[in-house]
């Protein structure tokens, strides 16, 4: 929680003002019953209208001061809570943007979304209320106790009976409720996860007629969230009935004892009126304390979840060492590389060794799960190797600042992401300084210009989130254009032409072979036709290198490659149309 406190320190002045104004508001409140008792006990029996009017005007002035203090304190508390939460949200978002793939896997995307929305909103509401209650409750309690005792010590014995019962009841309710707040957030994480999957996979769900199954799954998670929320609210909802029962019991006792006192002449009517008011204020202040404790518990849960993000150590740290690397000049080397996604998991890559010269075009091929995409992830340094090293121009990539390393690489994945906006904006995302001619040139090289020019608004055509409205092949060509406009010294294509027909892919490969900038290309593919003309091909099998060579060399000497080739010839693989 210490990490969160530094975000509230810049607003100490506003916090002090909010607290001071609450203090002024409460002091004004606790003086009112005393003034009222003075009117009833002294001025009314004397029928002194001048004093009654004078005291009435003073009470109106105090009411105005109290109201002004309340309004201004609420305004300052609201500002502090909004500013604080905006700063925390910005810091958490920035931290998440720097997370490695391993950190994202640790938290899960739905949980991160919940923490940045629900948890921060909870903190905002709680901080705004807390800044008022943390002063209001104790001052109201102490001030009311002080004036109540000065009125009549005999009546204060009512509190001696009521207070212990009230404190025990509130303590039991709070203790029983606190553990549920963390469960509520966990159930919300689960619900958000299912909702996110359903929205992303809506087409797949409809294609397999699984709407009923997904509805049941969502309803189950929603019921779990509702059940725990209802259970928590049911327990916290007991506070008010218990409170009202004890308040009413206290009033009955006060009226009983006070009535006898009035009958005997030991207590005045004004004192009873004032005492009942103070009783309400005292018991209400205890209710505020209970509410404050519950809010603090909820804030602790949400704060802890946000603190986990802010204090999470990066599994991938950018080095502070100075490095001369800006773009690839000599080559890329994998030296005895081993990798597993989790510490105790089975290794996804084992003893990987190869060297790629700058400017070469290299293919990586293998069966599903052989480790092809893992190689790409390691080159991007989404993960660090478990053993061994990956070197760019002889420098371990862990010693190259991440911004420089990734700045020199253009990445295209099979299932990549397009942003809601125009086609031009999506291509320019790869290089914000690119002009329109650069965009057209990149689109032409990626074989995207043809279909873009046929659209009514051409490059200004707006596309939905994740490329809604475009075919798979069209999306892939925009992905490639976005990478090419960057003019990277290393281009990583991870099965990025799988949705293209053979003719389009052939034209694309020709363009990639004649780029106007030096570029080392690493192409992961399922189809041998996508890599057969490259300088060399790396064959992966069960996380190990099964062979390295040209198409012809591997076809004659490598069993694994030959099996892939034969299976694709037999099934006619490579004849896919867009």
C-alpha positions, 0 to 999 in steps of 0.5 A, spaced: 500 500 500 505 504 500 506 504 493 499 508 492 500 513 498 505 517 494 500 518 489 496 522 494 502 526 497 501 531 491 494 533 494 496 534 501 493 542 501 487 540 498 486 534 503 488 539 509 482 544 506 477 538 506 479 535 513 479 543 516 472 544 512 469 538 515 471 539 522 468 546 521 462 543 519 461 538 525 463 543 530 457 547 527 453 541 528 454 539 535 453 546 538 446 546 535 442 542 540 445 546 546 443 552 543 436 549 542 436 547 549 437 554 551 431 557 547 427 551 550 429 552 557 430 559 558 427 564 553 421 560 551 418 560 559 420 567 559 417 569 553 423 573 551 422 574 543 428 578 542 432 573 545 429 567 541 429 571 535 437 573 536 438 565 538 434 563 532 439 568 527 445 565 530 443 558 529 441 560 522 448 563 521 451 556 524 447 552 519 449 556 513 457 555 515 456 548 516 452 547 510 458 551 506 463 547 510 460 541 507 459 543 500 466 545 500 469 539 503 465 535 499 468 538 493 475 538 495 474 531 497 471 529 490 477 533 486 482 529 491 479 522 489 479 524 482 486 526 481 489 521 485 485 515 481 487 518 475 494 518 477 494 511 479 490 509 473 495 512 468 501 509 472 498 502 472 496 503 465 504 505 463 506 499 468 502 494 464 504 497 457 511 495 459 509 488 462 512 482 459 508 476 456 510 473 462 507 478 467 501 478 462 500 471 463 501 472 471 495 477 472 491 475 466 487 480 461 480 480 464 483 481 471 488 487 469 481 490 466 478 489 472 483 492 476 484 498 472 476 499 472 472 496 478 478 497 483 480 504 481 473 506 481 472 503 488 478 507 491 475 513 488 469 512 491 472 510 498 477 516 498 472 521 497 468 518 502 473 517 507 476 524 507 470 526 510 468 521 515 475 520 518 474 527 521 467 527 521 466 521 525 470 522 531 469 529 532 461 528 532 462 522 537 467 526 542 463 533 541 456 530 542 459 526 548 462 532 551 455 536 550 451 530 552 455 529 559 454 537 560 447 536 560 445 530 564 450 525 567 444 521 569 442 520 562 449 518 559 448 512 563 444 510 557 450 510 553 454 505 558 448 500 556 447 501 549 455 502 547 457 495 548 452 492 545 452 496 539 460 495 538 460 488 539 454 487 534 458 492 529 464 488 530 461 481 528 458 484 522 464 487 519 469 481 521 464 476 517 463 481 511 471 483 510 473 476 507 467 477 502 470 483 499 476 480 496 471 474 493 467 479 490 473 482 486 475 475 484 468 473 481 468 479 477 475 477 474 472 471 472 465 474 469 469 479 465 474 473 463 468 469 460 465 476 457 471 478 454 472 471 451 465 471 448 465 477 445 472 476 441 469 469 439 462 471 438 463 468 430 466 462 432 460 461 438 455 462 432 458 458 427 458 452 432 451 453 435 454 454 442 450 460 444 446 456 449 453 453 452 456 460 453 449 463 455 449 457 461 457 458 462 456 466 463 449 465 467 453 460 472 459 465 473 454 471 473 450 467 479 456 466 483 458 473 482 451 475 484 451 470 490 457 472 493 455 480 492 448 478 495 451 475 501 456 480 502 450 486 502 446 481 506 451 482 512 453 489 511 445 490 510 444 488 518 448 494 520 442 499 519 437 495 522 441 493 528 443 501 529 436 503 528 433 498 533 439 500 538 437 508 537 430 507 538 432 503 544 436 508 547 431 514 545 425 510 549 430 509 555 432 517 555 424 518 555 423 514 560 429 516 565 428 524 562 420 523 563 421 521 571 426 527 571 422 532 568 416 530 573 421 530 579 424 537 577 431 535 576 431 535 568 428 540 564 424 539 557 430 542 553 435 538 556 431 532 554 430 534 547 438 536 546 440 529 549 436 525 544 439 529 538 446 528 541 444 521 542 442 520 535 449 524 533 453 519 537 450 513 535 450 515 528 457 517 529 458 510 531 455 508 524 459 512 520 465 508 524 462 502 522 461 504 515 468 507 515 471 500 517 468 496 511 470 501 506 477 501 509 476 493 508 474 494 501 479 499 499 485 494 502 482 489 497 482 494 491 488 497 493 492 491 494 490 488 487 493 495 484 499 495 488 500 488 485 501 491 479 505 497 481 510 493 485 510 487 480 518 486 478 519 486 470 521 479 468 524 483 462 528 489 464 531 494 459 538 494 460 541 501 462 548 499 459 550 503 453 550 499 447 552 501 440 546 497 436 541 500 432 540 496 427 542 489 424 549 489 421 552 482 421 547 477 424 543 473 429 546 467 433 542 462 437 547 459 442 545 453 446 538 456 447 533 453 452 527 455 454 520 454 458 514 458 459 514 457 466 520 454 471 517 447 472 514 446 465 517 442 460 522 445 455 519 448 449 526 449 446 532 445 447 539 446 445 537 451 439 543 453 435 544 457 429 546 463 425 543 468 420 547 472 416 545 480 415 540 480 409 539 473 409 532 470 408 530 464 413 524 460 413 522 456 420 518 450 419 515 444 423 509 441 426 504 444 431 507 445 437 515 444 435 517 451 438 516 456 431 512 462 434 517 461 441 523 463 437 519 469 434 517 471 441 524 470 444 527 474 438 522 480 440 524 479 447 517 478 450 521 472 454 528 471 456 531 465 454 532 460 460 539 458 458 544 460 453 544 466 449 541 470 443 545 475 440 545 481 435 551 483 431 555 479 437 551 483 443 546 479 447 540 482 446 539 482 454 544 488 453 541 492 448 535 497 450 528 494 449 526 500 445 532 499 440 532 492 439 524 492 438 525 498 434 529 495 429 524 489 428 518 489 424 513 483 427 507 480 423 503 475 426 498 470 423 493 473 428 495 480 429 491 486 431 488 492 427 485 498 431 479 501 430 480 507 425 482 508 417 486 504 413 491 509 413 492 510 420 493 503 421 499 502 416 502 509 419 502 506 426 508 502 424 511 509 423 508 515 425 513 520 421 511 516 414 508 520 409 502 518 404 507 516 399 511 511 404 504 508 406 502 507 399 509 504 397 508 499 403 501 497 401 503 496 394 509 491 397 504 488 401 500 487 396 494 491 399 494 497 395 490 493 390 484 491 394 484 498 398 484 502 391 477 498 390 474 501 396 470 507 396 474 511 401 480 508 399 485 509 405 480 513 409 476 507 409 474 506 416 475 499 419 472 496 426 476 494 432 480 487 430 479 489 423 472 488 422 469 488 415 476 485 412 477 478 410 483 474 413 488 475 407 486 483 407 488 483 414 494 480 413 496 484 408 495 490 412 499 487 418 505 486 413 504 493 410 504 496 417 511 492 419 514 494 412 513 502 413 517 501 419 523 499 414 526 494 419 533 491 419 529 485 421 523 482 419 519 477 423 513 474 419 510 469 423 505 465 419 503 471 416 501 469 409 497 463 411 490 466 409 493 468 402 492 465 395 498 462 392 499 467 386 498 473 392 503 470 396 508 469 390 508 476 388 509 478 396 515 474 396 517 477 390 516 484 393 520 482 399 526 480 395 526 486 392 525 491 398 529 498 397 532 497 404 537 492 407 533 487 411 534 480 414 527 476 414 525 470 418 519 467 416 515 462 420 510 458 415 506 451 415 506 451 408 513 449 404 511 453 398 512 459 403 519 458 404 522 453 399 525 459 395 529 462 401 536 462 403 535 456 408 530 453 412 530 451 419 526 445 421 524 444 428 521 438 431 519 437 439 523 444 440 529 441 437 533 443 431 531 437 426 535 440 420 538 446 417 539 447 409 536 449 403 529 446 400 533 441 396 538 439 401 533 438 406 528 434 401 534 429 400 537 429 407 532 430 412 526 425 414 522 430 418 522 435 412 521 430 407 515 428 411 512 435 411 513 435 404 510 429 402 504 430 407 503 437 403 503 434 396 498 428 398 493 433 401 494 439 396 496 443 401 498 450 399 492 451 394 488 455 399 484 461 396 483 467 400 
